[in-house]
């Protein structure tokens, strides 16, 4: 999908695609979107994407911030970077480098399944780079 340039943030370097909930099984659309936005809006996830750091713990932390969604069970959650499962299976030295390659692309897909229902949501975001911070901290509106 190509976004109009008016939707692309100034100063970003990596586009996070499909971050959060996609083709998954969540209780309802509102919950799926809430969890997806928690992930895409997390500064730690954004900086991990910028640094090509496949730290799935940052995604888990963002999901955990959805404290009002009591039915989320960490034992049911599945997280993939690209097509590589990173949680609950984790990664080893071989997959770590493959995941870093995925995280180094201009578009990074993070897929999360909560496995608690039948709804899905897809959200878009961007990384948090030095250029983004520099550009957006130099002016006042």
N, CA, C and O atoms as CSV, one atom per row, in Angstrom:
chain,resi,resn,atom,element,x,y,z
A,1,UNK,N,N,0.841,-1.184,0.000
A,1,UNK,CA,C,0.000,0.000,0.000
A,1,UNK,C,C,0.881,1.240,0.000
A,1,UNK,O,O,1.840,1.319,0.767
A,2,UNK,N,N,0.573,2.178,-0.828
A,2,UNK,CA,C,1.302,3.438,-0.912
A,2,UNK,C,C,0.491,4.529,-0.223
A,2,UNK,O,O,-0.647,4.794,-0.610
A,3,UNK,N,N,1.066,5.160,0.793
A,3,UNK,CA,C,0.371,6.235,1.482
A,3,UNK,C,C,0.637,7.570,0.813
A,3,UNK,O,O,1.735,7.801,0.306
A,4,UNK,N,N,-0.355,8.453,0.805
A,4,UNK,CA,C,-0.106,9.801,0.297
A,4,UNK,C,C,0.972,10.481,1.139
A,4,UNK,O,O,1.059,10.247,2.345
A,5,UNK,N,N,1.784,11.313,0.514
A,5,UNK,CA,C,2.869,11.959,1.242
A,5,UNK,C,C,2.371,12.808,2.403
A,5,UNK,O,O,3.133,13.062,3.336
A,6,UNK,N,N,1.118,13.254,2.378
A,6,UNK,CA,C,0.596,14.047,3.493
A,6,UNK,C,C,0.471,13.220,4.765
A,6,UNK,O,O,0.354,13.779,5.855
A,7,UNK,N,N,0.496,11.888,4.639
A,7,UNK,CA,C,0.395,11.013,5.802
A,7,UNK,C,C,1.753,10.557,6.313
A,7,UNK,O,O,1.831,9.911,7.358
A,8,UNK,N,N,2.812,10.876,5.605
A,8,UNK,CA,C,4.137,10.405,5.974
A,8,UNK,C,C,4.807,11.439,6.871
A,8,UNK,O,O,4.971,12.592,6.472
A,9,UNK,N,N,5.202,11.028,8.102
A,9,UNK,CA,C,5.801,11.982,9.033
A,9,UNK,C,C,7.142,12.505,8.540
A,9,UNK,O,O,7.920,11.769,7.934
A,10,UNK,N,N,7.403,13.758,8.797
A,10,UNK,CA,C,8.677,14.351,8.426
A,10,UNK,C,C,9.781,13.764,9.296
A,10,UNK,O,O,9.601,13.595,10.502
A,11,UNK,N,N,10.900,13.458,8.699
A,11,UNK,CA,C,12.074,13.033,9.440
A,11,UNK,C,C,12.129,11.562,9.782
A,11,UNK,O,O,13.088,11.134,10.424
A,12,UNK,N,N,11.147,10.761,9.385
A,12,UNK,CA,C,11.207,9.345,9.728
A,12,UNK,C,C,12.134,8.633,8.760
A,12,UNK,O,O,12.410,9.135,7.671
A,13,UNK,N,N,12.618,7.454,9.161
A,13,UNK,CA,C,13.481,6.707,8.255
A,13,UNK,C,C,12.937,5.318,7.949
A,13,UNK,O,O,13.282,4.743,6.917
A,14,UNK,N,N,12.116,4.775,8.801
A,14,UNK,CA,C,11.561,3.442,8.592
A,14,UNK,C,C,10.060,3.486,8.789
A,14,UNK,O,O,9.563,4.084,9.744
A,15,UNK,N,N,9.349,2.853,7.887
A,15,UNK,CA,C,7.903,2.799,7.964
A,15,UNK,C,C,7.521,1.482,8.613
A,15,UNK,O,O,7.911,0.423,8.123
A,16,UNK,N,N,6.775,1.520,9.693
A,16,UNK,CA,C,6.337,0.306,10.371
A,16,UNK,C,C,4.987,-0.066,9.775
A,16,UNK,O,O,4.022,0.687,9.905
A,17,UNK,N,N,4.914,-1.206,9.130
A,17,UNK,CA,C,3.671,-1.615,8.501
A,17,UNK,C,C,3.042,-2.751,9.272
A,17,UNK,O,O,3.731,-3.602,9.835
A,18,UNK,N,N,1.725,-2.751,9.289
A,18,UNK,CA,C,0.976,-3.840,9.894
A,18,UNK,C,C,1.374,-4.094,11.335
A,18,UNK,O,O,1.258,-5.216,11.829
A,19,UNK,N,N,1.832,-3.079,11.996
A,19,UNK,CA,C,2.239,-3.286,13.381
A,19,UNK,C,C,0.997,-3.522,14.222
A,19,UNK,O,O,-0.045,-2.895,14.029
A,20,UNK,N,N,1.136,-4.405,15.116
A,20,UNK,CA,C,0.017,-4.700,15.994
A,20,UNK,C,C,-0.767,-5.892,15.522
A,20,UNK,O,O,-0.213,-6.971,15.311
A,21,UNK,N,N,-2.049,-5.700,15.356
A,21,UNK,CA,C,-2.940,-6.824,15.186
A,21,UNK,C,C,-3.326,-6.967,13.718
A,21,UNK,O,O,-3.884,-6.039,13.132
A,22,UNK,N,N,-3.039,-8.112,13.122
A,22,UNK,CA,C,-3.406,-8.339,11.735
A,22,UNK,C,C,-3.752,-9.799,11.524
A,22,UNK,O,O,-3.039,-10.681,12.003
A,23,UNK,N,N,-4.828,-10.062,10.817
A,23,UNK,CA,C,-5.253,-11.426,10.506
A,23,UNK,C,C,-5.165,-12.302,11.746
A,23,UNK,O,O,-4.556,-13.372,11.738
A,24,UNK,N,N,-5.772,-11.830,12.779
A,24,UNK,CA,C,-5.609,-12.485,14.056
A,24,UNK,C,C,-6.952,-12.749,14.694
A,24,UNK,O,O,-7.990,-12.571,14.057
A,25,UNK,N,N,-6.943,-13.159,15.909
A,25,UNK,CA,C,-8.175,-13.531,16.584
A,25,UNK,C,C,-8.280,-12.796,17.910
A,25,UNK,O,O,-7.769,-13.263,18.928
A,26,UNK,N,N,-8.928,-11.671,17.898
A,26,UNK,CA,C,-9.105,-10.872,19.092
A,26,UNK,C,C,-10.587,-10.697,19.373
A,26,UNK,O,O,-11.417,-10.867,18.481
A,27,UNK,N,N,-10.912,-10.364,20.587
A,27,UNK,CA,C,-12.299,-10.302,21.018
A,27,UNK,C,C,-13.134,-9.389,20.149
A,27,UNK,O,O,-14.210,-9.787,19.701
A,28,UNK,N,N,-12.669,-8.171,19.896
A,28,UNK,CA,C,-13.432,-7.236,19.070
A,28,UNK,C,C,-12.477,-6.253,18.403
A,28,UNK,O,O,-11.315,-6.128,18.790
A,29,UNK,N,N,-12.991,-5.562,17.397
A,29,UNK,CA,C,-12.166,-4.623,16.640
A,29,UNK,C,C,-11.584,-3.534,17.533
A,29,UNK,O,O,-10.414,-3.178,17.389
A,30,UNK,N,N,-12.381,-3.002,18.451
A,30,UNK,CA,C,-11.885,-1.923,19.323
A,30,UNK,C,C,-10.689,-2.398,20.135
A,30,UNK,O,O,-9.717,-1.660,20.294
A,31,UNK,N,N,-10.750,-3.610,20.645
A,31,UNK,CA,C,-9.628,-4.139,21.408
A,31,UNK,C,C,-8.412,-4.364,20.508
A,31,UNK,O,O,-7.291,-4.013,20.876
A,32,UNK,N,N,-8.633,-4.942,19.342
A,32,UNK,CA,C,-7.532,-5.189,18.418
A,32,UNK,C,C,-6.838,-3.879,18.055
A,32,UNK,O,O,-5.609,-3.804,18.042
A,33,UNK,N,N,-7.626,-2.854,17.761
A,33,UNK,CA,C,-7.054,-1.554,17.404
A,33,UNK,C,C,-6.334,-0.920,18.597
A,33,UNK,O,O,-5.274,-0.320,18.426
A,34,UNK,N,N,-6.892,-1.045,19.788
A,34,UNK,CA,C,-6.274,-0.484,20.993
A,34,UNK,C,C,-4.890,-1.109,21.233
A,34,UNK,O,O,-3.924,-0.402,21.520
A,35,UNK,N,N,-4.812,-2.423,21.114
A,35,UNK,CA,C,-3.533,-3.108,21.323
A,35,UNK,C,C,-2.548,-2.738,20.215
A,35,UNK,O,O,-1.374,-2.484,20.484
A,36,UNK,N,N,-3.022,-2.709,18.979
A,36,UNK,CA,C,-2.147,-2.348,17.857
A,36,UNK,C,C,-1.594,-0.938,18.024
A,36,UNK,O,O,-0.410,-0.700,17.782
A,37,UNK,N,N,-2.445,-0.003,18.436
A,37,UNK,CA,C,-1.983,1.379,18.635
A,37,UNK,C,C,-1.017,1.479,19.810
A,37,UNK,O,O,-0.090,2.289,19.776
A,38,UNK,N,N,-1.218,0.671,20.849
A,38,UNK,CA,C,-0.272,0.665,21.971
A,38,UNK,C,C,1.115,0.263,21.477
A,38,UNK,O,O,2.125,0.803,21.929
A,39,UNK,N,N,1.153,-0.679,20.557
A,39,UNK,CA,C,2.439,-1.129,20.010
A,39,UNK,C,C,3.041,-0.060,19.107
A,39,UNK,O,O,4.199,0.319,19.286
A,40,UNK,N,N,2.264,0.433,18.133
A,40,UNK,CA,C,2.790,1.390,17.160
A,40,UNK,C,C,3.180,2.714,17.814
A,40,UNK,O,O,4.060,3.408,17.306
A,41,UNK,N,N,2.548,3.077,18.925
A,41,UNK,CA,C,2.847,4.347,19.591
A,41,UNK,C,C,3.919,4.229,20.669
A,41,UNK,O,O,4.301,5.236,21.265
A,42,UNK,N,N,4.401,3.043,20.924
A,42,UNK,CA,C,5.418,2.849,21.959
A,42,UNK,C,C,6.768,3.408,21.507
A,42,UNK,O,O,7.302,2.979,20.485
A,43,UNK,N,N,7.323,4.360,22.258
A,43,UNK,CA,C,8.657,4.870,21.898
A,43,UNK,C,C,9.712,3.766,21.891
A,43,UNK,O,O,10.641,3.813,21.084
A,44,UNK,N,N,9.587,2.780,22.769
A,44,UNK,CA,C,10.577,1.701,22.796
A,44,UNK,C,C,10.480,0.816,21.554
A,44,UNK,O,O,11.503,0.371,21.034
A,45,UNK,N,N,9.278,0.560,21.081
A,45,UNK,CA,C,9.115,-0.204,19.836
A,45,UNK,C,C,9.644,0.619,18.666
A,45,UNK,O,O,10.351,0.095,17.805
A,46,UNK,N,N,9.304,1.906,18.633
A,46,UNK,CA,C,9.758,2.782,17.547
A,46,UNK,C,C,11.284,2.845,17.475
A,46,UNK,O,O,11.855,2.790,16.386
A,47,UNK,N,N,11.943,2.961,18.623
A,47,UNK,CA,C,13.406,3.031,18.616
A,47,UNK,C,C,14.018,1.672,18.289
A,47,UNK,O,O,15.080,1.612,17.671
A,48,UNK,N,N,13.368,0.578,18.693
A,48,UNK,CA,C,13.856,-0.755,18.322
A,48,UNK,C,C,13.806,-0.922,16.807
A,48,UNK,O,O,14.736,-1.462,16.208
A,49,UNK,N,N,12.723,-0.461,16.190
A,49,UNK,CA,C,12.622,-0.537,14.728
A,49,UNK,C,C,13.712,0.315,14.088
A,49,UNK,O,O,14.367,-0.122,13.142
A,50,UNK,N,N,13.909,1.522,14.596
A,50,UNK,CA,C,14.939,2.394,14.023
A,50,UNK,C,C,16.325,1.751,14.113
A,50,UNK,O,O,17.116,1.844,13.175
A,51,UNK,N,N,16.614,1.106,15.228
A,51,UNK,CA,C,17.920,0.481,15.422
A,51,UNK,C,C,18.009,-0.943,14.912
A,51,UNK,O,O,19.019,-1.613,15.130
A,52,UNK,N,N,16.954,-1.428,14.226
A,52,UNK,CA,C,16.909,-2.806,13.723
A,52,UNK,C,C,17.182,-3.799,14.847
A,52,UNK,O,O,17.878,-4.796,14.656
A,53,UNK,N,N,16.628,-3.515,16.014
A,53,UNK,CA,C,16.815,-4.345,17.202
A,53,UNK,C,C,15.592,-5.239,17.379
A,53,UNK,O,O,14.524,-4.745,17.742
A,54,UNK,N,N,15.721,-6.534,17.132
A,54,UNK,CA,C,14.575,-7.440,17.214
A,54,UNK,C,C,14.208,-7.789,18.659
A,54,UNK,O,O,14.149,-8.962,19.029
A,55,UNK,N,N,13.969,-6.784,19.445
A,55,UNK,CA,C,13.654,-6.961,20.862
A,55,UNK,C,C,12.148,-7.127,21.023
A,55,UNK,O,O,11.425,-6.146,21.199
A,56,UNK,N,N,11.676,-8.371,20.962
A,56,UNK,CA,C,10.246,-8.640,21.066
A,56,UNK,C,C,9.703,-8.294,22.438
A,56,UNK,O,O,8.492,-8.138,22.596
A,57,UNK,N,N,10.564,-8.169,23.431
A,57,UNK,CA,C,10.131,-7.778,24.771
A,57,UNK,C,C,9.484,-6.403,24.784
A,57,UNK,O,O,8.611,-6.130,25.607
A,58,UNK,N,N,9.913,-5.537,23.871
A,58,UNK,CA,C,9.307,-4.200,23.793
A,58,UNK,C,C,7.874,-4.280,23.271
A,58,UNK,O,O,7.024,-3.489,23.678
A,59,UNK,N,N,7.603,-5.215,22.387
A,59,UNK,CA,C,6.237,-5.417,21.896
A,59,UNK,C,C,5.380,-6.004,23.022
A,59,UNK,O,O,4.243,-5.579,23.227
A,60,UNK,N,N,5.921,-6.963,23.736
A,60,UNK,CA,C,5.202,-7.556,24.873
A,60,UNK,C,C,4.883,-6.479,25.904
A,60,UNK,O,O,3.778,-6.455,26.447
A,61,UNK,N,N,5.829,-5.594,26.181
A,61,UNK,CA,C,5.610,-4.504,27.135
A,61,UNK,C,C,4.462,-3.618,26.680
A,61,UNK,O,O,3.624,-3.222,27.491
A,62,UNK,N,N,4.415,-3.300,25.380
A,62,UNK,CA,C,3.341,-2.447,24.865
A,62,UNK,C,C,1.984,-3.134,25.002
A,62,UNK,O,O,0.993,-2.489,25.345
A,63,UNK,N,N,1.937,-4.428,24.738
A,63,UNK,CA,C,0.689,-5.179,24.927
A,63,UNK,C,C,0.287,-5.141,26.396
A,63,UNK,O,O,-0.889,-4.974,26.721
A,64,UNK,N,N,1.256,-5.294,27.271
A,64,UNK,CA,C,0.994,-5.286,28.712
A,64,UNK,C,C,0.436,-3.966,29.215
A,64,UNK,O,O,-0.212,-3.928,30.261
A,65,UNK,N,N,0.677,-2.887,28.490
A,65,UNK,CA,C,0.127,-1.587,28.891
A,65,UNK,C,C,-1.371,-1.490,28.657
A,65,UNK,O,O,-2.008,-0.538,29.106
A,66,UNK,N,N,-1.935,-2.458,27.963
A,66,UNK,CA,C,-3.391,-2.503,27.744
A,66,UNK,C,C,-4.026,-3.182,28.956
A,66,UNK,O,O,-4.666,-4.226,28.834
A,67,UNK,N,N,-3.838,-2.578,30.110
A,67,UNK,CA,C,-4.226,-3.197,31.374
A,67,UNK,C,C,-5.726,-3.385,31.542
A,67,UNK,O,O,-6.147,-4.214,32.349
A,68,UNK,N,N,-6.537,-2.648,30.812
A,68,UNK,CA,C,-7.987,-2.825,30.916
A,68,UNK,C,C,-8.488,-4.007,30.103
A,68,UNK,O,O,-9.642,-4.412,30.243
A,69,UNK,N,N,-7.643,-4.559,29.264
A,69,UNK,CA,C,-8.007,-5.727,28.463
A,69,UNK,C,C,-7.630,-6.987,29.237
A,69,UNK,O,O,-6.629,-7.639,28.937
A,70,UNK,N,N,-8.432,-7.313,30.216
A,70,UNK,CA,C,-8.135,-8.388,31.170
A,70,UNK,C,C,-8.048,-9.769,30.532
A,70,UNK,O,O,-7.377,-10.655,31.061
A,71,UNK,N,N,-8.733,-9.961,29.381
A,71,UNK,CA,C,-8.748,-11.296,28.787
A,71,UNK,C,C,-7.476,-11.629,28.020
A,71,UNK,O,O,-7.333,-12.755,27.542
A,72,UNK,N,N,-6.547,-10.684,27.886
A,72,UNK,CA,C,-5.278,-10.988,27.217
A,72,UNK,C,C,-4.485,-11.948,28.097
A,72,UNK,O,O,-4.227,-11.673,29.268
A,73,UNK,N,N,-4.107,-13.072,27.511
A,73,UNK,CA,C,-3.356,-14.102,28.226
A,73,UNK,C,C,-1.991,-14.236,27.555
A,73,UNK,O,O,-1.918,-14.652,26.399
A,74,UNK,N,N,-0.905,-13.889,28.258
A,74,UNK,CA,C,0.430,-13.958,27.644
A,74,UNK,C,C,0.772,-15.328,27.065
A,74,UNK,O,O,1.574,-15.424,26.137
A,75,UNK,N,N,0.174,-16.382,27.601
A,75,UNK,CA,C,0.453,-17.730,27.103
A,75,UNK,C,C,-0.156,-17.986,25.725
A,75,UNK,O,O,0.229,-18.935,25.042
A,76,UNK,N,N,-1.114,-17.132,25.312
A,76,UNK,CA,C,-1.761,-17.300,24.011
A,76,UNK,C,C,-1.196,-16.369,22.936
A,76,UNK,O,O,-1.428,-16.584,21.746
A,77,UNK,N,N,-0.459,-15.340,23.346
A,77,UNK,CA,C,0.038,-14.322,22.422
A,77,UNK,C,C,1.120,-14.904,21.506
A,77,UNK,O,O,1.986,-15.658,21.948
A,78,UNK,N,N,1.052,-14.539,20.225
A,78,UNK,CA,C,2.066,-14.913,19.243
A,78,UNK,C,C,2.541,-13.622,18.577
A,78,UNK,O,O,1.725,-12.802,18.154
A,79,UNK,N,N,3.860,-13.443,18.483
A,79,UNK,CA,C,4.443,-12.260,17.848
A,79,UNK,C,C,5.393,-12.722,16.752
A,79,UNK,O,O,6.209,-13.623,16.946
A,80,UNK,N,N,5.261,-12.069,15.575
A,80,UNK,CA,C,6.169,-12.342,14.459
A,80,UNK,C,C,6.752,-11.025,13.966
A,80,UNK,O,O,6.046,-10.019,13.889
A,81,UNK,N,N,8.028,-11.030,13.634
A,81,UNK,CA,C,8.670,-9.946,12.900
A,81,UNK,C,C,8.816,-10.465,11.482
A,81,UNK,O,O,9.533,-11.435,11.239
A,82,UNK,N,N,8.135,-9.819,10.546
A,82,UNK,CA,C,8.069,-10.387,9.203
A,82,UNK,C,C,7.328,-11.701,9.306
A,82,UNK,O,O,6.211,-11.745,9.822
A,83,UNK,N,N,7.927,-12.767,8.826
A,83,UNK,CA,C,7.310,-14.098,8.909
A,83,UNK,C,C,7.974,-14.968,9.969
A,83,UNK,O,O,7.680,-16.160,10.059
A,84,UNK,N,N,8.864,-14.393,10.770
A,84,UNK,CA,C,9.597,-15.182,11.760
A,84,UNK,C,C,8.941,-15.050,13.132
A,84,UNK,O,O,8.791,-13.946,13.656
A,85,UNK,N,N,8.551,-16.192,13.707
A,85,UNK,CA,C,7.986,-16.199,15.054
A,85,UNK,C,C,9.084,-15.848,16.056
A,85,UNK,O,O,10.150,-16.464,16.063
A,86,UNK,N,N,8.814,-14.860,16.895
A,86,UNK,CA,C,9.793,-14.470,17.910
A,86,UNK,C,C,9.264,-14.692,19.327
A,86,UNK,O,O,10.038,-14.774,20.280
A,87,UNK,N,N,7.937,-14.789,19.455
A,87,UNK,CA,C,7.339,-15.062,20.759
A,87,UNK,C,C,6.116,-15.920,20.527
A,87,UNK,O,O,5.271,-15.574,19.702
A,88,UNK,N,N,6.001,-17.029,21.232
A,88,UNK,CA,C,6.738,-17.414,22.418
A,88,UNK,C,C,8.024,-18.183,22.155
A,88,UNK,O,O,8.743,-18.500,23.102
A,89,UNK,N,N,8.339,-18.492,20.906
A,89,UNK,CA,C,9.481,-19.361,20.611
A,89,UNK,C,C,10.839,-18.729,20.848
A,89,UNK,O,O,11.826,-19.447,21.006
A,90,UNK,N,N,10.918,-17.398,20.878
A,90,UNK,CA,C,12.208,-16.745,21.062
A,90,UNK,C,C,13.044,-16.811,19.804
A,90,UNK,O,O,12.546,-17.176,18.739
A,91,UNK,N,N,14.303,-16.461,19.919
A,91,UNK,CA,C,15.196,-16.507,18.760
A,91,UNK,C,C,16.547,-17.042,19.194
A,91,UNK,O,O,16.922,-16.974,20.364
A,92,UNK,N,N,17.264,-17.574,18.222
A,92,UNK,CA,C,18.626,-18.021,18.480
A,92,UNK,C,C,19.566,-17.182,17.621
A,92,UNK,O,O,19.123,-16.253,16.944
A,93,UNK,N,N,20.841,-17.495,17.641
A,93,UNK,CA,C,21.813,-16.688,16.887
A,93,UNK,C,C,21.509,-16.652,15.392
A,93,UNK,O,O,21.701,-15.624,14.742
A,94,UNK,N,N,21.034,-17.773,14.844
A,94,UNK,CA,C,20.715,-17.821,13.416
A,94,UNK,C,C,19.537,-16.925,13.085
A,94,UNK,O,O,19.626,-16.085,12.189
A,95,UNK,N,N,18.435,-17.097,13.801
A,95,UNK,CA,C,17.241,-16.306,13.499
A,95,UNK,C,C,17.430,-14.854,13.886
A,95,UNK,O,O,16.805,-13.973,13.297
A,96,UNK,N,N,18.283,-14.588,14.866
A,96,UNK,CA,C,18.533,-13.203,15.284
A,96,UNK,C,C,19.012,-12.377,14.097
A,96,UNK,O,O,18.520,-11.269,13.882
A,97,UNK,N,N,19.949,-12.886,13.332
A,97,UNK,CA,C,20.465,-12.148,12.171
A,97,UNK,C,C,19.404,-12.022,11.081
A,97,UNK,O,O,19.316,-10.989,10.418
A,98,UNK,N,N,18.598,-13.067,10.891
A,98,UNK,CA,C,17.502,-12.992,9.911
A,98,UNK,C,C,16.491,-11.923,10.325
A,98,UNK,O,O,15.991,-11.176,9.484
A,99,UNK,N,N,16.198,-11.853,11.607
A,99,UNK,CA,C,15.248,-10.858,12.110
A,99,UNK,C,C,15.833,-9.452,11.978
A,99,UNK,O,O,15.121,-8.515,11.616
A,100,UNK,N,N,17.119,-9.301,12.266
A,100,UNK,CA,C,17.761,-7.988,12.093
A,100,UNK,C,C,17.655,-7.513,10.646
A,100,UNK,O,O,17.465,-6.322,10.397
A,101,UNK,N,N,17.775,-8.429,9.697
A,101,UNK,CA,C,17.629,-8.066,8.279
A,101,UNK,C,C,16.214,-7.556,8.017
A,101,UNK,O,O,16.031,-6.564,7.313
A,102,UNK,N,N,15.227,-8.226,8.577
A,102,UNK,CA,C,13.831,-7.791,8.439
A,102,UNK,C,C,13.658,-6.410,9.046
A,102,UNK,O,O,13.013,-5.543,8.457
A,103,UNK,N,N,14.233,-6.207,10.224
A,103,UNK,CA,C,14.096,-4.943,10.938
A,103,UNK,C,C,14.879,-3.818,10.261
A,103,UNK,O,O,14.637,-2.645,10.546
A,104,UNK,N,N,15.802,-4.154,9.379
A,104,UNK,CA,C,16.620,-3.152,8.688
A,104,UNK,C,C,15.972,-2.620,7.415
A,104,UNK,O,O,16.492,-1.688,6.802
A,105,UNK,N,N,14.855,-3.194,7.014
A,105,UNK,CA,C,14.198,-2.773,5.779
A,105,UNK,C,C,13.500,-1.426,5.957
A,105,UNK,O,O,13.297,-0.959,7.078
A,106,UNK,N,N,13.135,-0.810,4.827
A,106,UNK,CA,C,12.400,0.455,4.860
A,106,UNK,C,C,10.992,0.278,5.410
A,106,UNK,O,O,10.411,1.212,5.962
A,107,UNK,N,N,10.446,-0.927,5.258
A,107,UNK,CA,C,9.127,-1.256,5.806
A,107,UNK,C,C,9.272,-2.487,6.677
A,107,UNK,O,O,9.795,-3.511,6.237
A,108,UNK,N,N,8.815,-2.387,7.901
A,108,UNK,CA,C,8.922,-3.472,8.867
A,108,UNK,C,C,7.518,-3.909,9.260
A,108,UNK,O,O,6.684,-3.080,9.626
A,109,UNK,N,N,7.256,-5.213,9.184
A,109,UNK,CA,C,5.963,-5.744,9.600
A,109,UNK,C,C,6.108,-6.470,10.929
A,109,UNK,O,O,6.960,-7.343,11.091
A,110,UNK,N,N,5.268,-6.092,11.860
A,110,UNK,CA,C,5.194,-6.770,13.151
A,110,UNK,C,C,3.767,-7.298,13.269
A,110,UNK,O,O,2.810,-6.528,13.197
A,111,UNK,N,N,3.629,-8.586,13.446
A,111,UNK,CA,C,2.320,-9.215,13.525
A,111,UNK,C,C,2.115,-9.748,14.947
A,111,UNK,O,O,2.999,-10.395,15.509
A,112,UNK,N,N,0.961,-9.472,15.512
A,112,UNK,CA,C,0.642,-9.957,16.847
A,112,UNK,C,C,-0.712,-10.642,16.796
A,112,UNK,O,O,-1.663,-10.111,16.223
A,113,UNK,N,N,-0.796,-11.808,17.390
A,113,UNK,CA,C,-2.071,-12.485,17.550
A,113,UNK,C,C,-2.296,-12.717,19.037
A,113,UNK,O,O,-1.457,-13.306,19.719
A,114,UNK,N,N,-3.436,-12.248,19.532
A,114,UNK,CA,C,-3.796,-12.456,20.939
A,114,UNK,C,C,-4.523,-13.780,21.125
A,114,UNK,O,O,-4.567,-14.311,22.235
A,115,UNK,N,N,-5.093,-14.316,20.053
A,115,UNK,CA,C,-5.780,-15.607,20.073
A,115,UNK,C,C,-6.900,-15.688,21.102
A,115,UNK,O,O,-6.987,-16.647,21.868
A,116,UNK,N,N,-7.753,-14.671,21.111
A,116,UNK,CA,C,-8.861,-14.664,22.073
A,116,UNK,C,C,-10.205,-14.309,21.448
A,116,UNK,O,O,-11.167,-14.082,22.182
A,117,UNK,N,N,-10.307,-14.252,20.141
A,117,UNK,CA,C,-11.562,-13.886,19.499
A,117,UNK,C,C,-11.445,-13.963,17.992
A,117,UNK,O,O,-10.652,-14.743,17.465
A,118,UNK,N,N,-12.241,-13.145,17.286
A,118,UNK,CA,C,-12.261,-13.227,15.830
A,118,UNK,C,C,-12.065,-11.891,15.117
A,118,UNK,O,O,-12.199,-11.844,13.894
A,119,UNK,N,N,-11.762,-10.834,15.804
A,119,UNK,CA,C,-11.604,-9.514,15.192
A,119,UNK,C,C,-10.135,-9.256,14.849
A,119,UNK,O,O,-9.238,-9.903,15.389
A,120,UNK,N,N,-9.904,-8.297,13.940
A,120,UNK,CA,C,-8.540,-7.905,13.605
A,120,UNK,C,C,-8.498,-6.424,13.275
A,120,UNK,O,O,-9.515,-5.825,12.924
A,121,UNK,N,N,-7.315,-5.841,13.389
A,121,UNK,CA,C,-7.092,-4.442,13.041
A,121,UNK,C,C,-5.665,-4.309,12.546
A,121,UNK,O,O,-4.770,-5.021,13.003
A,122,UNK,N,N,-5.457,-3.400,11.617
A,122,UNK,CA,C,-4.125,-3.090,11.110
A,122,UNK,C,C,-3.889,-1.606,11.304
A,122,UNK,O,O,-4.740,-0.790,10.951
A,123,UNK,N,N,-2.754,-1.251,11.857
A,123,UNK,CA,C,-2.384,0.152,12.013
A,123,UNK,C,C,-1.004,0.363,11.412
A,123,UNK,O,O,-0.254,-0.588,11.192
A,124,UNK,N,N,-0.681,1.625,11.149
A,124,UNK,CA,C,0.585,1.995,10.532
A,124,UNK,C,C,1.308,2.977,11.449
A,124,UNK,O,O,0.674,3.690,12.227
A,125,UNK,N,N,2.601,3.012,11.359
A,125,UNK,CA,C,3.372,3.956,12.153
A,125,UNK,C,C,4.746,4.151,11.545
A,125,UNK,O,O,5.011,3.735,10.417
A,126,UNK,N,N,5.607,4.785,12.306
A,126,UNK,CA,C,6.975,4.999,11.841
A,126,UNK,C,C,7.925,4.857,13.014
A,126,UNK,O,O,7.513,4.819,14.173
A,127,UNK,N,N,9.197,4.778,12.689
A,127,UNK,CA,C,10.207,4.668,13.732
A,127,UNK,C,C,10.394,6.008,14.437
A,127,UNK,O,O,9.769,7.005,14.078
A,128,UNK,N,N,11.241,6.014,15.418
A,128,UNK,CA,C,11.582,7.243,16.142
A,128,UNK,C,C,13.090,7.432,15.984
A,128,UNK,O,O,13.889,6.892,16.748
A,129,UNK,N,N,13.451,8.212,14.974
A,129,UNK,CA,C,14.860,8.393,14.635
A,129,UNK,C,C,15.389,9.710,15.185
A,129,UNK,O,O,14.623,10.575,15.609
A,130,UNK,N,N,16.704,9.846,15.169
A,130,UNK,CA,C,17.319,11.104,15.577
A,130,UNK,C,C,16.831,12.237,14.677
A,130,UNK,O,O,16.580,13.347,15.147
A,131,UNK,N,N,16.697,11.950,13.375
A,131,UNK,CA,C,16.234,12.961,12.428
A,131,UNK,C,C,14.822,13.430,12.725
A,131,UNK,O,O,14.524,14.619,12.614
A,132,UNK,N,N,13.950,12.503,13.102
A,132,UNK,CA,C,12.573,12.854,13.445
A,132,UNK,C,C,12.553,13.762,14.669
A,132,UNK,O,O,11.877,14.791,14.674
A,133,UNK,N,N,13.297,13.380,15.705
A,133,UNK,CA,C,13.348,14.189,16.927
A,133,UNK,C,C,13.959,15.549,16.631
A,133,UNK,O,O,13.435,16.571,17.075
A,134,UNK,N,N,15.061,15.577,15.885
A,134,UNK,CA,C,15.726,16.836,15.566
A,134,UNK,C,C,14.792,17.778,14.792
A,134,UNK,O,O,14.638,18.943,15.158
A,135,UNK,N,N,14.185,17.280,13.747
A,135,UNK,CA,C,13.307,18.088,12.913
A,135,UNK,C,C,12.110,18.633,13.707
A,135,UNK,O,O,11.767,19.810,13.596
A,136,UNK,N,N,11.498,17.785,14.487
A,136,UNK,CA,C,10.268,18.156,15.175
A,136,UNK,C,C,10.497,18.899,16.481
A,136,UNK,O,O,9.538,19.362,17.097
A,137,UNK,N,N,11.732,19.021,16.911
A,137,UNK,CA,C,12.008,19.781,18.131
A,137,UNK,C,C,12.487,21.201,17.839
A,137,UNK,O,O,12.734,21.971,18.766
A,138,UNK,N,N,12.621,21.555,16.562
A,138,UNK,CA,C,13.185,22.850,16.194
A,138,UNK,C,C,12.163,23.902,15.817
A,138,UNK,O,O,12.539,25.008,15.432
A,139,UNK,N,N,10.895,23.593,15.916
A,139,UNK,CA,C,9.917,24.593,15.562
A,139,UNK,C,C,8.745,24.539,16.542
A,139,UNK,O,O,8.531,23.547,17.239
A,140,UNK,N,N,8.028,25.593,16.568
A,140,UNK,CA,C,6.855,25.684,17.433
A,140,UNK,C,C,5.646,26.006,16.552
A,140,UNK,O,O,5.751,26.756,15.581
A,141,UNK,N,N,4.517,25.435,16.904
A,141,UNK,CA,C,3.307,25.684,16.108
A,141,UNK,C,C,2.391,26.663,16.803
A,141,UNK,O,O,1.326,26.990,16.279
